[in-house]
Amino acid sequence: MHYYHQPQQPQPGGYGPPRPPSHGYPPQQQPGGYPQMHSSSAPAPVAGSPGAYLAAQQQHQPYSLAAPAPPQAPHRPGHPVVMIPQRAPQQHMMHQQQQVQPYPPQPPQYPSQHSSPPFQPPRPQPPYHSRPASVAVPQSGSPPRQPTVQVQIPRPGPSSPAPIDKEQLLLSLADEYVAAAHAMGSSVALSRRQSDENKYYKLMSTALGCMEAALKNSRMHPRLEAALILRYASLLHEETENTVEEEEILSKGITLCERHRMLDLKYTMQHLLAQSLFKSSHAAALKSIDGVIHYAEMYQHIPWIYAFRFLRASLCMQSDSHSELTSAMHTLHEVSSLSERLGDSAIYVASTTIMAMVHLRLMNPDSVEQAQRAIASARSLQLQLTMDELGQIITLLDIIDLACNLQSYRPNQAVAKVRDLQVVMDSAVHGDDQTGDDGTFSILIHRNPNAQLTGMTGGIFQKNSDGRDRLSISWMRRRDLWMLGYYLSGVTALLKNSTEAKADSYLKEGLKLTRETLTVPDRNPSSISGASARMEWHRALDWHLRLYQCFMACNKAEWKAARAHLAALDQAAPMISEDRRPAMTRFAIYLNGVIEQGCGNTETALSHFRMLYVTAAVPNQRTVQSDLSVLAIMNTLLMIRSPTHPMHSEAEGLLQRIEQYCQSHPNQSMVSAFELLKATTRGKDSSIIKMKQCIQKALHAAKAVTNNQLLCICMNYMTAAFFTNIIGEQTEKSARAGKVLARRAGDKLWQCVADHMLADTYEKRGDAQQAASARAEAQAFMPYLPAPLREPR
């Protein structure tokens, strides 16, 4: 408030003349002395009033008197002082009027209506207010000086730090501990040193402890709490075997999500809960999934219907039970029907592709045919979609298509399929995709996205560039796909020609990649369980690559190399999981028998083959183990077929035991081998006519699959059985054909046999020179034969 100087002397005691109240205000609240803010004209100044005094001063030279300075606030060290200028109320109003006044300024003889306050009678002052003795009077021509106010901004000193957010600190520490543990996960899984494992699990337990403390001692937003519960349960599921605590924390999280209607986190926790239940009870897990699917169908949450049905099918496929695989087939059929009705073409292709894989695992008589029908359904929509919409499902489709041709033993079609697969794998491995290689691929869902359903799903769904959802499917990394491609290429080349050098080169390249993977830790962060599972797959692939190398060496009669490969198989077998060892042991037993038979140790070979008789050969259910049992019986028949052998009496029963199984086998090589054994084994009802019929069937079956080894054996047996001691052109043609086929097969034993038979034919015809040449070629192969075979009989 500004006080104006009064011309009269103050009353004794320092009080001015009293002013009567006006405008109905009480004396204590009368606003007299404030500038008038309305636009009415001011009354004429009255003598002795402040207005008259100011009007008189306008005709003289203005002078300025310093206003008394306001009291200064005490300055404290360490606090900044900010100087803020203030504007007097009169000056403030004049400044505003100068900016908005639309009329020209008044002449100087007329004072401004806001230059002085209007006249008001003096009012009495309360007795306890005292007026200063002398007050500076502001002049109209010179505005008063602006007072300066000092404002102190408080600033915390160094001794008072900001409070610590304990919740954020715990979560940050947990993330760092998990990242540090996963960084060493691959190396720990590879080395298996106890000290490294203890360090890994100590880091992981500390991270879980931080999360548990944050959950128990902090009050968080419900969504943040649910996300933390999901993270905590995921680590429990992956890193520990504590399924009880995992199920408890997930049940608590599901209840929290239901209370606050967080559908995305609720479905994600139910997805993880089903996987946890599957560890202890398969039936409980499947029942839980069925309940969630029913709820999602009721509210038409389509993305989660796809996710839980694919989860149900994958859990059923983890078992080899026929009923579980049939249940998986039914679930995938529901997915394909729903996706076809809603127009989700990519989901339809994925479901039918996995359905074809399940058909192959069922091993029914029509499994290959049903799988090929499913592949044809997937191919019908393949051209309507882009590679970005399908992901790597096309690569999986090509692999299953190749597997159908391998299982039905069609080498020509398999060679064409493997070429297409190699092109796809080259584009997948060396393509322009620079995204992270985490071993998953995603499939586009052709529906409008709903953030409430798929906002936070823990990686189950991903977002497309246009915002639509993509369902993630776990498969294999690019390097693993590259190794699998080498393996399939080698197997296909081996099926086409068992002695082809290209098959050996494919297998060697695959072994090189697996050796590198099993000796150098992976750089990608991973848990011990994830790295161990991937390493287990690498060891199994390495074992199968060596298995086919051993088979190829046996086909070439390279027994020394075969023994070396077999020794490598025996050395690698203990590193494989126990559930796979029985099948691998049976393979090793069979190969041991084959090598001993090839080296001429028939008694040792028979002892190995007898160990494989226990598997029953069921005609309509073919497995790898039943095929091995039948092959062991076939090799036994080759050694005991002669009537002079002590075990010849068992030949007829063994032949009848495998007859129905072999005649209905999809592999034409098995059919050809059985017909050849039936022709060479002399039974009670053997006759020349039946022998010719059997050999003719064997030749046709061998020609269908281009099996040069079986063709060579058939032709040489025909020469020995039907053209011995016969001179003629047909005899010479048969002997020459046997020699040519033996060279194509690459078997030194049969090349030696064919050259000897051709030499005998030339001698009987009287051509001594050609007979000597053929016999010299036969003698050249003798050093490569085992010692028992080189001895004269």
HUBELVEN-V824450 format. One record per residue. N is the residue number from 1. PHI is phi in whole degrees, 0 to 359 (999 if undefined). PSI is psi in whole degrees, 0 to 359 (999 if undefined). OMEGA is omega as a letter, one per 30 degrees, with the letter a starting at -180 (999 if undefined). Layout:
n-><N;N>
phi-><PHI;PHI>
psi-><PSI;PSI>
omega-><OMEGA;OMEGA>
//
This chain:
n-><1;2;3;4;5;6;7;8;9;10;11;12;13;14;15;16;17;18;19;20;21;22;23;24;25;26;27;28;29;30;31;32;33;34;35;36;37;38;39;40;41;42;43;44;45;46;47;48;49;50;51;52;53;54;55;56;57;58;59;60;61;62;63;64;65;66;67;68;69;70;71;72;73;74;75;76;77;78;79;80;81;82;83;84;85;86;87;88;89;90;91;92;93;94;95;96;97;98;99;100;101;102;103;104;105;106;107;108;109;110;111;112;113;114;115;116;117;118;119;120;121;122;123;124;125;126;127;128;129;130;131;132;133;134;135;136;137;138;139;140;141;142;143;144;145;146;147;148;149;150;151;152;153;154;155;156;157;158;159;160;161;162;163;164;165;166;167;168;169;170;171;172;173;174;175;176;177;178;179;180;181;182;183;184;185;186;187;188;189;190;191;192;193;194;195;196;197;198;199;200;201;202;203;204;205;206;207;208;209;210;211;212;213;214;215;216;217;218;219;220;221;222;223;224;225;226;227;228;229;230;231;232;233;234;235;236;237;238;239;240;241;242;243;244;245;246;247;248;249;250;251;252;253;254;255;256;257;258;259;260;261;262;263;264;265;266;267;268;269;270;271;272;273;274;275;276;277;278;279;280;281;282;283;284;285;286;287;288;289;290;291;292;293;294;295;296;297;298;299;300;301;302;303;304;305;306;307;308;309;310;311;312;313;314;315;316;317;318;319;320;321;322;323;324;325;326;327;328;329;330;331;332;333;334;335;336;337;338;339;340;341;342;343;344;345;346;347;348;349;350;351;352;353;354;355;356;357;358;359;360;361;362;363;364;365;366;367;368;369;370;371;372;373;374;375;376;377;378;379;380;381;382;383;384;385;386;387;388;389;390;391;392;393;394;395;396;397;398;399;400;401;402;403;404;405;406;407;408;409;410;411;412;413;414;415;416;417;418;419;420;421;422;423;424;425;426;427;428;429;430;431;432;433;434;435;436;437;438;439;440;441;442;443;444;445;446;447;448;449;450;451;452;453;454;455;456;457;458;459;460;461;462;463;464;465;466;467;468;469;470;471;472;473;474;475;476;477;478;479;480;481;482;483;484;485;486;487;488;489;490;491;492;493;494;495;496;497;498;499;500;501;502;503;504;505;506;507;508;509;510;511;512;513;514;515;516;517;518;519;520;521;522;523;524;525;526;527;528;529;530;531;532;533;534;535;536;537;538;539;540;541;542;543;544;545;546;547;548;549;550;551;552;553;554;555;556;557;558;559;560;561;562;563;564;565;566;567;568;569;570;571;572;573;574;575;576;577;578;579;580;581;582;583;584;585;586;587;588;589;590;591;592;593;594;595;596;597;598;599;600;601;602;603;604;605;606;607;608;609;610;611;612;613;614;615;616;617;618;619;620;621;622;623;624;625;626;627;628;629;630;631;632;633;634;635;636;637;638;639;640;641;642;643;644;645;646;647;648;649;650;651;652;653;654;655;656;657;658;659;660;661;662;663;664;665;666;667;668;669;670;671;672;673;674;675;676;677;678;679;680;681;682;683;684;685;686;687;688;689;690;691;692;693;694;695;696;697;698;699;700;701;702;703;704;705;706;707;708;709;710;711;712;713;714;715;716;717;718;719;720;721;722;723;724;725;726;727;728;729;730;731;732;733;734;735;736;737;738;739;740;741;742;743;744;745;746;747;748;749;750;751;752;753;754;755;756;757;758;759;760;761;762;763;764;765;766;767;768;769;770;771;772;773;774;775;776;777;778;779;780;781;782;783;784;785;786;787;788;789;790;791;792;793>
phi-><999;259;258;250;287;262;290;284;283;291;292;302;96;84;254;278;296;290;245;288;291;225;55;76;276;290;300;284;247;291;273;297;97;276;294;282;257;264;265;289;290;279;290;292;294;257;300;87;270;300;296;296;296;291;295;291;287;291;275;247;295;290;228;240;244;290;289;296;289;292;296;274;286;294;273;257;294;91;249;288;249;248;268;243;289;243;248;295;302;295;296;296;291;293;295;293;293;295;277;246;291;276;258;292;295;286;296;294;288;256;290;293;288;252;286;215;288;292;288;219;296;295;244;289;262;293;294;267;260;243;264;298;296;222;236;293;256;289;267;290;279;236;296;292;291;278;288;247;252;263;247;259;266;291;229;295;283;294;275;238;289;292;294;269;277;295;297;294;295;296;291;295;296;298;298;293;293;295;297;293;291;291;295;255;297;293;292;293;295;280;277;59;279;296;295;293;295;297;295;298;289;293;298;291;294;295;296;295;295;297;295;296;295;296;290;276;251;235;256;246;296;305;289;294;295;295;296;291;298;296;296;296;292;297;293;298;291;272;255;230;249;275;288;294;295;297;293;294;291;290;297;297;293;296;297;298;293;293;293;253;58;260;291;296;289;295;297;296;294;294;298;290;296;296;294;292;295;295;294;258;213;295;295;296;295;293;293;297;295;299;294;293;297;297;296;293;293;294;259;57;271;299;303;284;296;300;298;285;287;296;297;297;295;293;293;292;286;286;254;267;292;296;293;295;294;294;296;297;298;296;296;294;296;294;297;295;294;295;293;292;289;269;82;275;294;295;295;296;297;294;293;290;294;293;297;297;295;293;301;293;282;291;59;280;302;255;297;296;296;295;296;292;294;297;296;297;295;291;295;295;253;295;286;276;238;269;295;292;286;267;71;272;295;291;297;298;295;294;294;291;298;295;297;298;290;291;286;271;59;245;294;295;294;294;296;294;291;290;293;297;295;296;295;294;291;299;292;287;276;252;285;272;287;256;289;295;265;256;81;233;224;238;238;286;256;275;218;294;288;226;296;292;269;233;289;225;234;66;94;293;240;238;254;282;297;266;94;286;275;231;276;273;232;276;221;206;281;295;295;296;296;295;295;296;297;297;296;294;296;294;295;294;295;292;291;290;210;292;243;289;289;296;297;295;293;298;294;294;294;297;296;298;292;292;297;296;292;275;245;248;296;286;281;289;296;201;282;295;295;294;293;293;295;293;293;297;294;295;295;295;294;299;296;291;298;292;299;289;296;293;298;294;295;293;297;272;61;266;288;294;294;297;296;295;295;294;296;295;296;296;287;276;299;297;280;275;297;294;290;263;294;303;295;293;296;294;298;296;296;297;293;300;296;297;295;294;294;294;276;92;271;291;295;295;297;297;295;289;291;297;290;256;286;293;286;283;265;269;300;269;233;255;230;296;292;292;297;297;297;294;295;297;293;297;295;295;296;296;268;250;290;288;298;279;282;299;262;296;293;276;297;297;293;294;294;290;295;254;297;295;296;284;293;258;285;290;278;293;294;294;295;296;296;293;296;294;295;296;284;270;278;275;262;290;255;288;211;298;295;294;297;295;296;296;294;295;297;295;295;295;294;291;294;298;250;55;269;295;293;292;297;298;295;297;293;293;291;298;297;287;273;243;237;287;61;240;255;171;293;295;296;294;297;295;293;293;298;298;293;297;294;294;291;296;290;76;267;294;297;285;294;296;296;296;294;296;293;292;297;297;295;295;296;292;276;95;263;290;295;292;295;293;294;294;290;293;294;294;295;293;270;299;299;277;273;297;301;297;279;280;287;291;254>
psi-><138;133;142;145;134;138;325;163;146;157;157;141;359;16;140;174;144;148;131;148;150;165;26;9;148;163;327;339;11;126;24;145;347;149;145;129;356;172;10;155;142;146;165;147;144;141;137;355;164;325;317;322;317;322;323;327;341;337;357;168;127;149;157;135;137;128;150;134;139;157;135;137;145;133;129;137;142;355;128;148;126;126;118;112;146;154;135;152;318;315;324;316;323;323;319;321;325;333;329;357;118;350;160;157;156;157;156;335;343;118;152;147;346;8;335;156;153;162;134;142;151;147;152;144;147;151;339;3;132;141;141;153;316;130;132;139;122;143;150;326;341;109;152;156;146;126;155;129;131;122;128;123;119;138;129;138;171;342;355;83;163;149;148;132;98;325;312;325;317;318;322;319;320;317;319;321;319;317;320;322;316;334;332;8;316;318;324;318;330;316;323;37;138;323;319;321;320;320;318;311;333;317;317;320;324;320;317;324;320;317;319;320;320;323;324;327;4;148;111;167;142;322;321;322;319;320;322;322;318;317;317;316;325;319;321;321;323;327;343;174;17;76;332;311;323;316;325;314;327;322;319;318;321;320;318;318;323;323;324;10;48;88;322;313;328;311;322;317;322;326;315;324;322;320;324;319;330;335;325;324;113;319;319;321;315;324;321;318;319;322;319;320;320;318;316;323;326;323;6;46;80;314;321;335;315;313;314;331;322;322;317;318;319;323;322;328;349;349;151;4;139;323;320;318;324;321;320;321;318;318;317;327;323;321;315;322;315;315;325;323;325;354;19;86;321;320;323;317;318;317;318;329;313;328;321;322;321;323;319;328;338;331;37;166;327;24;315;319;316;322;320;328;317;321;320;322;320;321;333;333;1;320;345;352;156;166;330;325;328;331;215;13;334;322;317;322;319;323;318;323;319;320;325;318;325;320;331;0;55;91;323;314;325;323;319;321;323;332;316;321;321;322;317;319;324;317;328;323;320;21;185;1;117;13;166;141;87;8;18;158;158;153;132;138;121;65;158;136;154;108;332;333;321;31;313;106;8;28;357;321;148;168;133;172;331;9;351;160;149;128;125;137;129;132;263;160;170;321;320;321;324;318;319;324;319;319;312;324;318;319;319;316;325;326;324;314;114;348;13;137;334;323;318;322;321;315;322;320;321;319;324;318;319;323;318;320;326;357;335;126;149;139;338;136;139;157;165;319;317;317;323;320;318;321;325;320;321;319;320;319;320;318;318;326;316;327;315;330;322;318;319;320;323;322;326;1;31;83;329;315;324;319;323;316;322;323;321;323;316;326;326;342;319;340;348;154;155;330;341;347;321;316;319;325;321;322;316;321;316;316;326;317;318;316;318;323;318;329;359;3;77;323;316;320;317;324;324;319;328;334;346;5;342;334;123;138;100;126;319;355;102;129;172;321;322;324;319;321;318;320;322;320;322;315;326;318;328;331;334;12;335;138;339;352;141;332;16;336;339;350;316;317;320;324;319;331;326;1;307;322;317;322;335;11;138;340;114;337;323;320;316;317;320;316;325;318;321;326;327;336;120;103;192;324;26;139;165;320;314;324;317;321;316;317;323;317;321;320;317;317;321;323;326;327;7;49;96;329;314;324;319;316;318;315;317;325;323;318;317;328;326;348;14;137;24;128;127;172;323;324;316;320;319;319;319;321;320;322;317;315;326;323;321;322;333;16;114;328;311;334;318;318;315;319;321;317;323;322;319;322;317;320;319;334;345;11;86;325;311;327;320;323;317;322;329;322;323;319;333;336;351;319;338;351;154;157;318;332;339;342;140;141;999>
omega-><l;l;l;a;l;a;a;a;l;l;l;a;l;a;l;l;a;l;l;l;l;l;l;l;l;a;a;a;a;a;l;a;l;l;l;a;l;a;l;a;a;l;a;a;l;a;a;a;l;l;l;l;a;l;l;a;a;a;l;l;a;l;a;l;a;l;l;a;l;a;a;l;a;a;l;a;l;a;l;l;a;a;a;l;l;a;l;a;l;l;l;a;l;l;l;a;l;a;a;a;a;a;l;a;a;l;a;a;l;a;a;a;l;a;a;l;l;a;l;l;l;a;l;l;l;a;a;l;l;a;l;a;a;a;l;a;l;l;a;a;a;a;a;l;a;l;a;a;l;a;l;l;a;l;a;l;a;a;a;a;l;l;a;l;a;l;l;l;l;a;l;l;l;l;l;l;l;l;l;l;a;l;l;a;a;l;l;l;a;a;a;l;a;a;l;l;l;l;a;a;l;l;a;l;l;l;l;l;l;l;l;l;l;l;a;a;a;l;a;l;a;a;l;l;l;l;l;l;l;l;a;l;l;l;l;a;a;a;a;l;a;a;a;l;l;l;l;a;l;l;l;l;l;l;l;a;l;a;a;l;l;a;a;l;l;l;a;l;l;l;l;l;l;l;l;l;a;l;a;a;l;a;l;l;a;l;l;l;l;l;l;l;l;l;a;l;a;l;l;l;a;a;a;l;l;a;a;l;l;l;l;l;a;l;l;a;l;l;l;a;a;l;l;l;l;l;l;l;l;l;l;l;l;l;a;l;l;a;l;l;a;l;l;a;a;l;l;l;a;a;l;l;l;l;l;l;l;l;l;a;l;l;l;l;a;a;a;l;l;l;l;l;l;l;l;l;l;l;a;l;a;a;l;a;l;l;l;l;a;a;a;l;l;l;l;l;l;l;l;l;l;l;l;l;l;a;l;l;l;a;a;l;l;l;l;a;a;l;l;l;l;l;a;a;l;l;l;a;a;a;a;a;a;l;a;a;a;l;l;l;a;a;a;l;a;l;l;a;l;a;l;a;a;a;a;a;l;l;l;l;l;a;l;a;l;l;a;a;l;a;a;l;a;a;a;l;a;l;l;l;l;l;l;l;l;a;a;l;l;l;l;l;l;l;l;l;a;a;a;a;a;l;l;l;l;a;l;l;l;l;l;l;a;l;l;a;a;l;a;l;l;a;a;l;a;l;l;a;l;l;l;l;l;l;l;l;l;l;l;l;l;l;a;l;l;l;l;l;l;l;a;l;l;l;l;a;l;a;l;l;l;l;l;l;l;l;l;l;l;a;a;a;a;l;a;l;a;a;l;a;l;l;l;l;l;l;a;l;a;a;l;l;l;a;l;l;l;l;l;l;a;a;l;l;l;l;l;a;l;a;a;a;a;a;l;l;l;a;a;l;a;l;l;a;l;l;l;l;l;l;l;l;l;l;l;l;l;a;a;a;a;l;a;a;a;a;a;a;l;a;a;l;l;l;l;a;a;a;a;l;a;a;l;a;l;l;a;l;l;l;a;a;l;l;l;l;l;l;a;l;a;l;a;a;l;l;a;a;l;l;l;l;l;l;l;l;l;l;a;l;l;l;a;a;l;l;a;a;l;l;l;a;a;a;l;l;l;l;a;a;a;a;l;a;l;l;l;a;a;l;l;l;l;l;l;l;l;l;l;a;l;l;l;l;l;a;a;l;a;l;l;l;a;l;l;l;l;l;l;l;l;l;l;l;l;l;a;a;l;l;l;l;l;l;l;l;l;l;l;l;a;a;a;a;l;a;l;a;l;a;l;l;999>
//
